[in-house]
Amino acid sequence: MQIKTLIHPLQGCSPSLIILNKTPALARFQSSFSPPSLRFFTTNILHRGVKTSCISPGKELIFDENSDNSISLSKNEEEKEEEEEEEIEMEVKRGGLEKQSIWSQMKEIVMFTGPATGLWLCGPLMSLIDTAVIGQGSSVELAALGPGTVMCDYLTYVFMFLSIATSNMVATSLARKDKNEVQHQISVLLFVGLACGFLMLLFTRFFGSWALTAFTGPRNVHLVPAANTYVQIRSFAWPAVLVGLVAQSASLGMKDSLGPLKALAVASAINGIGDIALCSFLGYGIAGAAWATMVSQVVSAYMMIQSLNKKGYNAFSFSVPSTNELATILGLAGPVFITMIAKVAFYSLIIYFATSMGTNTVAAHQVMIQTYGMCSVWGEPLSQTAQSFMPELIYGVNRSLVKARMLLKSLLLIGSTLGLVLGTIGASVPWFFPNIFTSDKSVIQEMHKVLIPYILAIVVSPSTHSLEGTLLAGRDVKFFSISMSGCFLLGALVLLFASRGYGLPGCWFALVCFQSARFLLSLWRLLSPDGTLYSEDLNRYKMEKLKAA
């Protein structure tokens, strides 16, 4: 590295070529151009033209007696040296979490996760608003939201690989200080997001009704018209949703959470006002909720794009990816894609079995699953914290597995406390205030039947997110994807048998099994001698070819 040559002038140079000078002119040059750590000496030895290659031919100090022994250094090299000096100073000043106590770590985590929590809450909040407003009008439309949200919201999680790839590639390019590469990668990923959005729009337009009919089953065909109306209206937002997802992830990769938070806050406000106006006052029902949500998503995507533009990037630029670029995106996101498919498939199965139990049952499940999502999403910032702070402790310059384990302990402590608080609050809403969502007594009765497994599933969720975020930070993505697939198979088997004899409570106990299996497998992996937090073997991470998780 060039800066090392400046700090140690003779290191890396030919030992037979020590640069000397006999005139005071060099001292004048030194005071104006050379760093303080670079020392020159005077002597009576004359050199007609001495050149030493310290690093490469492009980084040479040249002395020529004919030009009064002056030194020629290009302006660009001086600027690069200054930048590298600044980078080293920043690295030295970084205390990071590796020098903090457990309580200081917890304070740092809370400060980091606070703003990020709002990002994760806005999506479930919009769905919860739809549920509350529609439930006041019709139990049938409330039940139709179940399959409708699977087609609109749950399928969005399948495209989280775009988010992972965007954050990864943008953060890596920013670390190289290559703004042109950042712009190119944003343009490529925006194109991929836009293409996927239009594919989903076409799929919904041509196959939405068929998919909903297959999902709801013959006993609930009466739900298909309302659900299809909801899905078809919201399908217009698919391109904006996925482009906005890429733009949001790019901003997060730049460590800016405020811009995306503003966009989602505005979107939530538009959705809430639109739901009340279109559903409660104008009587448009489920169609009005769909229009309000669709418009809010388009506005949110536009604000995400504008947030990127304000940072000096052109978010309206789209580039077709090459084969290698597409392979890189898929390589980064492959295990995460499998994981998200497993999670989406399991939650979709729960709704599928609940839908087959009748209108009142699926309406009750819709309320409970939306409130559950609102509570469980609080654990996502803990996962993001692990992915942000763990890497420097696991394989960074200041590597310390002891501090990494201490950080995980902090995350689990916060997660368990948060789980208990969320479980208590989450259960109190449908127990004491069920009329917020529906006035149908039979639906409320079904809601109360699942409160125990509902609480258990919420309590374990934040700690599970902390463990899985640590696995991702340690790049143990192969185990992560395999374990999630195993949890899906276990949960699906429990769901298949429990739903037959125990109804909706059986479905929710299957969810508890699914969450518990995720928690136990992740904990076992992290505590094993070969796990990320105990293994001293760095070769398996292939540091020289690393693509950050």
C-alpha positions as CSV (number, residue, x, y, z in Angstrom):
1,M,0.0,0.0,0.0
2,Q,1.4,3.4,-1.0
3,I,0.8,5.0,2.4
4,K,3.1,2.4,4.0
5,T,5.9,3.6,1.9
6,L,5.3,7.1,3.1
7,I,5.4,6.1,6.7
8,H,8.4,3.9,6.3
9,P,10.4,5.5,3.4
10,L,12.9,2.7,3.0
11,Q,10.5,-0.2,3.3
12,G,9.7,-1.8,0.0
13,C,12.5,0.0,-1.8
14,S,15.7,-1.4,-3.2
15,P,18.2,-1.5,-0.3
16,S,21.0,-0.3,-2.6
17,L,19.2,2.9,-3.6
18,I,19.0,5.2,-0.6
19,I,17.9,8.7,-1.7
20,L,20.3,11.4,-0.7
21,N,20.7,15.1,-1.7
22,K,23.3,17.7,-1.3
23,T,21.4,20.9,-1.7
24,P,19.1,22.9,0.6
25,A,16.5,23.0,-2.3
26,L,15.2,19.6,-1.2
27,A,14.5,20.9,2.3
28,R,12.3,23.6,0.7
29,F,10.5,20.9,-1.3
30,Q,10.1,18.8,1.8
31,S,8.3,21.5,3.7
32,S,5.7,22.1,1.0
33,F,5.0,18.7,-0.5
34,S,6.2,15.7,1.6
35,P,4.4,14.2,4.5
36,P,5.9,14.8,7.9
37,S,7.0,11.2,8.2
38,L,9.1,11.3,5.0
39,R,12.7,12.2,5.9
40,F,15.4,13.4,3.5
41,F,19.1,13.6,4.2
42,T,21.9,15.7,2.8
43,T,25.3,14.4,1.7
44,N,28.2,15.2,-0.6
45,I,27.5,12.2,-2.8
46,L,26.4,13.2,-6.3
47,H,23.8,11.2,-8.3
48,R,23.2,12.1,-11.8
49,G,19.8,10.5,-11.9
50,V,18.6,8.2,-9.2
51,K,15.2,6.5,-9.4
52,T,13.8,4.1,-6.8
53,S,10.7,2.0,-7.3
54,C,9.1,1.7,-3.9
55,I,5.8,0.1,-4.9
56,S,5.3,0.2,-8.7
57,P,6.7,2.1,-11.6
58,G,3.9,4.5,-11.2
59,K,4.9,5.5,-7.7
60,E,8.5,6.7,-8.0
61,L,10.6,9.4,-6.5
62,I,13.0,10.8,-9.2
63,F,16.1,12.9,-8.5
64,D,18.0,14.6,-11.2
65,E,21.0,16.8,-10.7
66,N,20.4,18.7,-13.9
67,S,17.1,20.0,-12.5
68,D,18.6,21.0,-9.2
69,N,17.7,17.6,-7.7
70,S,14.0,18.4,-7.7
71,I,11.4,15.8,-7.0
72,S,8.5,15.3,-9.3
73,L,5.4,13.9,-7.9
74,S,2.1,14.1,-9.8
75,K,-0.8,15.9,-8.3
76,N,-3.0,12.9,-8.6
77,E,-0.6,10.8,-6.5
78,E,-0.5,13.4,-3.8
79,E,-4.3,13.4,-3.7
80,K,-4.3,9.6,-3.5
81,E,-1.8,9.6,-0.7
82,E,-3.9,12.1,1.3
83,E,-7.0,10.0,0.8
84,E,-5.2,6.9,2.0
85,E,-3.9,8.8,5.0
86,E,-7.4,9.9,5.9
87,E,-8.7,6.3,5.5
88,I,-6.0,5.0,7.9
89,E,-6.9,7.7,10.4
90,M,-10.6,6.7,10.2
91,E,-9.7,3.1,10.8
92,V,-7.6,4.0,13.8
93,K,-10.3,6.2,15.3
94,R,-13.0,3.5,14.9
95,G,-13.6,2.1,18.3
96,G,-16.4,-0.1,17.1
97,L,-18.2,-2.6,19.3
98,E,-15.1,-4.6,19.9
99,K,-14.0,-2.1,22.6
100,Q,-17.3,-1.7,24.4
101,S,-18.8,-3.4,27.4
102,I,-22.1,-5.3,27.1
103,W,-24.1,-2.4,28.4
104,S,-22.4,0.0,25.9
105,Q,-23.2,-2.5,23.2
106,M,-26.8,-2.7,24.1
107,K,-27.0,1.1,24.1
108,E,-25.4,1.2,20.6
109,I,-27.8,-1.5,19.4
110,V,-30.8,0.4,20.6
111,M,-29.6,3.6,19.0
112,F,-29.0,1.8,15.7
113,T,-32.2,-0.2,15.6
114,G,-34.5,2.7,16.6
115,P,-34.7,4.4,13.2
116,A,-34.6,1.1,11.3
117,T,-37.6,-0.2,13.2
118,G,-39.8,2.3,11.5
119,L,-38.8,0.9,8.1
120,W,-40.0,-2.6,9.0
121,L,-43.2,-1.4,10.7
122,C,-44.6,0.5,7.8
123,G,-45.4,-2.5,5.6
124,P,-47.3,-4.5,8.3
125,L,-48.9,-1.2,9.4
126,M,-50.5,-0.6,6.0
127,S,-51.8,-4.2,5.9
128,L,-53.2,-3.8,9.5
129,I,-54.9,-0.6,8.5
130,D,-56.6,-2.4,5.6
131,T,-57.7,-5.2,7.9
132,A,-59.1,-2.9,10.5
133,V,-61.1,-0.7,8.0
134,I,-62.4,-3.6,5.9
135,G,-63.3,-5.6,9.0
136,Q,-65.8,-2.9,10.1
137,G,-67.8,-3.4,6.9
138,S,-67.9,-7.1,5.8
139,S,-66.6,-10.4,7.2
140,V,-66.6,-11.8,3.7
141,E,-64.2,-9.1,2.5
142,L,-62.2,-9.4,5.6
143,A,-61.8,-13.1,4.9
144,A,-60.9,-12.3,1.2
145,L,-58.0,-10.3,2.4
146,G,-56.3,-13.6,3.5
147,P,-55.6,-15.0,0.0
148,G,-55.4,-11.4,-1.3
149,T,-52.5,-10.5,0.9
150,V,-50.7,-13.7,0.0
151,M,-50.8,-12.7,-3.7
152,C,-49.8,-9.1,-3.0
153,D,-47.7,-9.0,0.2
154,Y,-46.2,-12.4,0.8
155,L,-45.0,-12.8,-2.7
156,T,-43.0,-9.5,-2.2
157,Y,-40.8,-11.3,0.2
158,V,-39.8,-13.7,-2.5
159,F,-38.0,-10.7,-4.1
160,M,-36.0,-9.9,-1.0
161,F,-33.0,-11.3,-2.9
162,L,-33.0,-8.0,-4.8
163,S,-32.7,-6.2,-1.4
164,I,-29.8,-8.4,-0.3
165,A,-28.0,-8.1,-3.6
166,T,-28.4,-4.3,-3.7
167,S,-27.2,-3.7,-0.2
168,N,-24.2,-6.0,-0.7
169,M,-23.1,-4.6,-4.1
170,V,-23.6,-1.0,-3.2
171,A,-21.8,-1.2,0.1
172,T,-18.9,-3.1,-1.5
173,S,-18.5,-0.5,-4.2
174,L,-18.7,2.4,-1.7
175,A,-15.9,0.8,0.3
176,R,-13.8,1.0,-2.9
177,K,-14.9,4.7,-3.3
178,D,-15.9,3.9,-6.8
179,K,-19.0,6.1,-7.4
180,N,-19.3,5.1,-11.1
181,E,-19.5,1.4,-10.1
182,V,-22.1,2.2,-7.5
183,Q,-24.2,4.0,-10.2
184,H,-23.8,1.1,-12.6
185,Q,-24.9,-1.4,-10.1
186,I,-27.9,0.6,-9.0
187,S,-28.9,1.0,-12.7
188,V,-28.5,-2.8,-13.2
189,L,-30.5,-3.7,-10.1
190,L,-33.2,-1.1,-10.9
191,F,-33.6,-2.8,-14.3
192,V,-33.9,-6.2,-12.7
193,G,-36.5,-4.9,-10.2
194,L,-38.5,-3.2,-13.0
195,A,-38.4,-6.4,-15.2
196,C,-39.5,-8.6,-12.2
197,G,-42.3,-6.0,-11.5
198,F,-43.7,-6.2,-15.0
199,L,-43.5,-10.0,-14.9
200,M,-45.5,-10.0,-11.7
201,L,-48.0,-7.5,-13.2
202,L,-48.6,-9.8,-16.2
203,F,-48.8,-12.9,-14.0
204,T,-51.4,-11.3,-11.8
205,R,-53.5,-10.0,-14.7
206,F,-53.6,-13.3,-16.6
207,F,-53.4,-15.9,-13.8
208,G,-54.5,-14.1,-10.6
209,S,-58.0,-15.4,-10.6
210,W,-56.9,-18.9,-11.3
211,A,-54.3,-18.8,-8.5
212,L,-56.8,-17.4,-6.0
213,T,-59.4,-20.1,-7.0
214,A,-56.8,-22.9,-6.5
215,F,-55.7,-21.3,-3.2
216,T,-59.1,-20.8,-1.6
217,G,-60.5,-24.2,-2.6
218,P,-64.0,-25.2,-3.7
219,R,-65.5,-24.5,-0.2
220,N,-64.6,-20.8,-0.4
221,V,-65.2,-19.9,-4.0
222,H,-67.4,-17.0,-2.8
223,L,-64.3,-15.3,-1.6
224,V,-62.6,-15.2,-5.0
225,P,-64.4,-12.2,-6.5
226,A,-63.6,-9.9,-3.6
227,A,-60.0,-11.2,-3.3
228,N,-59.5,-10.9,-7.1
229,T,-60.7,-7.3,-7.1
230,Y,-58.1,-6.5,-4.4
231,V,-55.3,-8.3,-6.2
232,Q,-56.0,-6.9,-9.6
233,I,-56.0,-3.3,-8.4
234,R,-52.8,-3.7,-6.3
235,S,-51.0,-5.4,-9.2
236,F,-50.6,-2.1,-10.9
237,A,-48.1,-1.2,-8.2
238,W,-45.8,-4.2,-8.8
239,P,-43.2,-2.4,-10.9
240,A,-43.1,0.5,-8.4
241,V,-42.9,-1.8,-5.4
242,L,-39.8,-3.7,-6.7
243,V,-38.1,-0.6,-8.0
244,G,-38.7,1.1,-4.6
245,L,-37.3,-2.0,-2.9
246,V,-34.0,-1.6,-4.8
247,A,-33.9,2.1,-4.2
248,Q,-34.5,1.6,-0.4
249,S,-31.8,-1.1,-0.2
250,A,-29.3,1.2,-2.0
251,S,-30.0,3.9,0.6
252,L,-29.5,1.5,3.4
253,G,-26.3,0.3,1.8
254,M,-25.2,3.9,2.0
255,K,-26.2,3.8,5.7
256,D,-29.0,6.2,5.2
257,S,-32.2,5.1,6.9
258,L,-33.8,8.5,7.2
259,G,-34.7,8.9,3.6
260,P,-36.5,5.6,3.2
261,L,-38.2,6.1,6.6
262,K,-39.7,9.4,5.4
263,A,-41.0,7.8,2.3
264,L,-42.6,4.9,4.1
265,A,-44.1,7.2,6.7
266,V,-45.7,9.3,4.0
267,A,-47.0,6.1,2.3
268,S,-48.5,4.9,5.6
269,A,-50.3,8.2,6.1
270,I,-51.6,8.1,2.5
271,N,-52.8,4.5,3.0
272,G,-54.6,5.3,6.3
273,I,-56.3,8.4,5.0
274,G,-57.2,6.7,1.7
275,D,-58.7,3.7,3.5
276,I,-60.9,5.8,5.8
277,A,-62.0,8.0,2.9
278,L,-62.7,5.3,0.3
279,C,-64.0,2.5,2.6
280,S,-65.6,4.2,5.5
281,F,-67.1,7.3,3.9
282,L,-67.5,6.4,0.2
283,G,-68.3,2.7,0.7
284,Y,-65.9,1.2,-1.8
285,G,-65.0,-1.6,0.5
286,I,-62.1,-3.9,-0.3
287,A,-61.6,-2.1,-3.7
288,G,-61.1,1.2,-1.9
289,A,-58.5,-0.3,0.4
290,A,-56.7,-1.7,-2.6
291,W,-56.6,1.7,-4.4
292,A,-55.3,3.4,-1.3
293,T,-52.5,0.9,-0.8
294,M,-51.6,0.9,-4.5
295,V,-51.3,4.7,-4.6
296,S,-49.3,4.8,-1.3
297,Q,-46.8,2.2,-2.7
298,V,-46.3,4.2,-5.9
299,V,-45.7,7.4,-3.9
300,S,-43.3,5.6,-1.6
301,A,-41.3,4.3,-4.6
302,Y,-41.1,7.8,-6.1
303,M,-39.8,9.2,-2.8
304,M,-37.2,6.4,-2.5
305,I,-35.9,7.3,-6.0
306,Q,-35.8,11.0,-5.2
307,S,-33.8,10.2,-2.0
308,L,-31.2,8.4,-4.2
309,N,-31.1,11.3,-6.7
310,K,-30.4,13.7,-3.8
311,K,-27.3,11.7,-3.0
312,G,-25.9,12.4,-6.5
313,Y,-27.0,9.2,-8.2
314,N,-29.4,8.9,-11.2
315,A,-32.1,6.5,-10.0
316,F,-34.0,6.9,-13.3
317,S,-31.1,5.2,-15.1
318,F,-31.6,1.6,-16.1
319,S,-28.9,-0.8,-17.4
320,V,-29.4,-4.3,-18.8
321,P,-27.2,-6.7,-16.8
322,S,-24.6,-8.8,-18.5
323,T,-24.6,-12.6,-17.9
324,N,-21.8,-12.3,-15.4
325,E,-23.6,-9.6,-13.5
326,L,-26.8,-11.6,-13.4
327,A,-24.9,-14.6,-12.1
328,T,-23.3,-12.4,-9.4
329,I,-26.7,-11.2,-8.3
330,L,-28.1,-14.7,-8.2
331,G,-25.0,-16.1,-6.4
332,L,-25.3,-13.5,-3.7
333,A,-29.0,-14.0,-3.2
334,G,-29.4,-17.7,-3.9
335,P,-29.4,-19.0,-0.3
336,V,-31.5,-16.1,0.9
337,F,-34.0,-16.7,-1.9
338,I,-34.4,-20.3,-0.8
339,T,-34.9,-19.1,2.8
340,M,-37.5,-16.6,1.8
341,I,-39.3,-19.2,-0.4
342,A,-39.5,-21.5,2.6
343,K,-40.9,-18.8,4.9
344,V,-43.4,-17.6,2.4
345,A,-44.5,-21.1,1.5
346,F,-45.1,-22.0,5.2
347,Y,-47.1,-18.8,6.0
348,S,-49.1,-19.4,2.8
349,L,-49.8,-23.0,3.9
350,I,-51.2,-21.7,7.2
351,I,-53.5,-19.4,5.3
352,Y,-54.4,-22.2,2.9
353,F,-55.5,-24.5,5.8
354,A,-57.2,-21.7,7.6
355,T,-59.1,-20.8,4.4
356,S,-60.5,-24.3,4.1
357,M,-62.1,-24.0,7.6
358,G,-64.7,-21.5,6.6
359,T,-65.3,-17.7,6.4
360,N,-65.3,-16.9,10.1
361,T,-62.2,-18.9,10.7
362,V,-60.2,-17.3,7.9
363,A,-61.4,-13.9,8.9
364,A,-60.2,-14.5,12.5
365,H,-56.9,-15.8,11.2
366,Q,-56.5,-12.7,9.0
367,V,-56.7,-10.4,12.0
368,M,-54.4,-12.5,14.1
369,I,-51.7,-13.0,11.4
370,Q,-51.7,-9.3,10.7
371,T,-51.2,-8.3,14.4
372,Y,-48.6,-11.1,14.6
373,G,-46.8,-9.6,11.7
374,M,-46.9,-6.2,13.3
375,C,-45.3,-7.6,16.4
376,S,-42.8,-10.0,14.9
377,V,-41.3,-7.4,12.6
378,W,-39.8,-5.7,15.6
379,G,-37.1,-8.4,15.5
380,E,-35.9,-7.5,12.0
381,P,-33.8,-4.6,13.2
382,L,-31.9,-6.9,15.5
383,S,-31.1,-9.1,12.5
384,Q,-29.9,-6.0,10.6
385,T,-27.8,-5.0,13.6
386,A,-26.1,-8.4,13.6
387,Q,-25.4,-8.1,9.9
388,S,-24.0,-4.6,10.3
389,F,-21.8,-5.0,13.4
390,M,-20.8,-8.7,13.5
391,P,-18.6,-8.8,10.4
392,E,-15.8,-6.6,11.9
393,L,-15.7,-8.8,15.0
394,I,-15.8,-12.1,13.1
395,Y,-13.4,-11.5,10.3
396,G,-12.4,-7.8,10.4
397,V,-9.1,-6.2,11.2
398,N,-10.0,-6.0,14.9
399,R,-11.2,-9.6,14.9
400,S,-12.5,-10.8,18.3
401,L,-14.8,-13.8,18.6
402,V,-15.1,-13.1,22.4
403,K,-16.6,-9.7,21.6
404,A,-18.8,-11.2,18.9
405,R,-20.2,-13.7,21.4
406,M,-20.8,-10.8,23.8
407,L,-22.6,-8.9,21.1
408,L,-24.8,-11.9,20.4
409,K,-25.5,-12.1,24.1
410,S,-26.6,-8.5,24.0
411,L,-28.8,-9.1,21.0
412,L,-30.4,-12.2,22.7
413,L,-31.0,-10.2,25.9
414,I,-32.7,-7.4,24.0
415,G,-34.6,-9.9,21.9
416,S,-36.0,-12.0,24.8
417,T,-37.1,-8.8,26.6
418,L,-38.6,-7.4,23.5
419,G,-40.4,-10.7,22.8
420,L,-42.0,-10.8,26.2
421,V,-43.2,-7.2,25.9
422,L,-44.5,-7.7,22.4
423,G,-46.3,-10.9,23.3
424,T,-48.0,-9.2,26.2
425,I,-49.1,-6.1,24.1
426,G,-49.9,-8.1,21.0
427,A,-52.2,-10.5,22.9
428,S,-54.0,-7.7,24.8
429,V,-55.2,-6.0,21.6
430,P,-57.3,-8.9,20.2
431,W,-58.3,-9.9,23.8
432,F,-59.5,-6.5,25.1
433,F,-60.1,-4.6,21.9
434,P,-61.3,-7.0,19.3
435,N,-63.9,-4.6,18.0
436,I,-61.1,-2.5,16.4
437,F,-61.1,-5.2,13.7
438,T,-64.5,-6.7,13.6
439,S,-67.9,-6.7,15.5
440,D,-68.7,-10.3,14.4
441,K,-69.0,-12.3,17.7
442,S,-68.1,-15.6,16.0
443,V,-65.0,-14.2,14.4
444,I,-63.9,-12.8,17.8
445,Q,-64.5,-16.2,19.4
446,E,-62.2,-17.8,16.9
447,M,-59.6,-15.1,17.5
448,H,-59.5,-15.9,21.3
449,K,-58.9,-19.6,20.6
450,V,-55.4,-19.0,19.3
451,L,-54.1,-16.5,21.9
452,I,-51.7,-19.0,23.6
453,P,-49.8,-20.2,20.5
454,Y,-50.0,-16.6,19.2
455,I,-48.1,-15.3,22.3
456,L,-45.5,-18.1,22.1
457,A,-44.8,-17.5,18.5
458,I,-44.3,-13.7,19.1
459,V,-42.0,-14.3,22.2
460,V,-39.5,-16.4,20.3
461,S,-39.4,-14.3,17.2
462,P,-37.0,-11.4,18.1
463,S,-34.3,-13.8,19.4
464,T,-34.7,-15.9,16.3
465,H,-34.0,-12.9,14.1
466,S,-30.9,-12.1,16.2
467,L,-29.5,-15.6,15.7
468,E,-30.3,-15.7,12.0
469,G,-28.7,-12.3,11.4
470,T,-25.5,-13.6,13.0
471,L,-25.5,-16.6,10.7
472,L,-25.8,-14.2,7.7
473,A,-23.1,-12.0,9.1
474,G,-20.8,-15.0,9.4
475,R,-21.6,-16.0,5.9
476,D,-22.9,-19.4,7.0
477,V,-25.6,-19.1,4.4
478,K,-25.5,-22.7,3.3
479,F,-26.5,-24.0,6.7
480,F,-29.0,-21.2,7.0
481,S,-30.9,-22.2,3.8
482,I,-30.7,-25.9,4.6
483,S,-32.0,-25.4,8.2
484,M,-34.8,-23.2,7.0
485,S,-35.9,-25.8,4.4
486,G,-35.9,-28.4,7.2
487,C,-38.0,-26.1,9.4
488,F,-40.4,-25.7,6.6
489,L,-40.8,-29.5,6.2
490,L,-41.2,-30.0,9.9
491,G,-43.8,-27.2,10.2
492,A,-45.7,-28.4,7.1
493,L,-46.0,-31.9,8.6
494,V,-47.2,-30.6,12.0
495,L,-49.6,-28.3,10.2
496,L,-51.0,-31.2,8.1
497,F,-51.9,-33.3,11.1
498,A,-52.7,-30.5,13.7
499,S,-55.1,-28.6,11.4
500,R,-57.3,-31.7,10.9
501,G,-58.2,-32.3,14.5
502,Y,-57.5,-29.0,16.2
503,G,-58.7,-26.4,13.7
504,L,-57.2,-22.9,13.7
505,P,-55.4,-23.4,17.1
506,G,-53.6,-26.4,15.5
507,C,-52.4,-24.2,12.7
508,W,-51.0,-21.7,15.2
509,F,-49.2,-24.4,17.2
510,A,-47.6,-25.5,13.9
511,L,-46.3,-21.9,13.6
512,V,-44.9,-22.2,17.2
513,C,-43.1,-25.4,16.1
514,F,-41.7,-23.7,13.0
515,Q,-40.4,-20.7,15.0
516,S,-39.0,-22.8,17.8
517,A,-37.1,-25.1,15.3
518,R,-35.6,-22.0,13.6
519,F,-34.4,-20.7,17.0
520,L,-33.0,-24.0,18.2
521,L,-31.1,-24.9,15.0
522,S,-29.6,-21.4,14.7
523,L,-28.5,-21.4,18.4
524,W,-27.0,-24.9,18.0
525,R,-25.1,-23.9,15.0
526,L,-23.7,-20.7,16.6
527,L,-22.7,-22.5,19.8
528,S,-21.0,-25.5,18.0
529,P,-17.2,-25.7,18.0
530,D,-17.3,-25.4,14.2
531,G,-19.7,-22.5,14.3
532,T,-19.1,-18.9,13.2
533,L,-18.5,-17.6,16.7
534,Y,-16.0,-20.3,17.8
535,S,-14.1,-21.4,14.7
536,E,-10.6,-19.8,14.3
537,D,-10.4,-21.1,10.7
538,L,-10.7,-18.1,8.3
539,N,-9.7,-20.1,5.2
540,R,-13.3,-21.4,4.7
541,Y,-14.5,-17.8,4.3
542,K,-12.2,-17.2,1.2
543,M,-11.3,-13.7,2.3
544,E,-9.7,-12.8,-1.0
545,K,-12.8,-13.5,-2.9
546,L,-15.3,-12.5,-0.3
547,K,-18.7,-11.1,-1.3
548,A,-20.0,-9.6,2.0
549,A,-23.2,-11.0,3.4
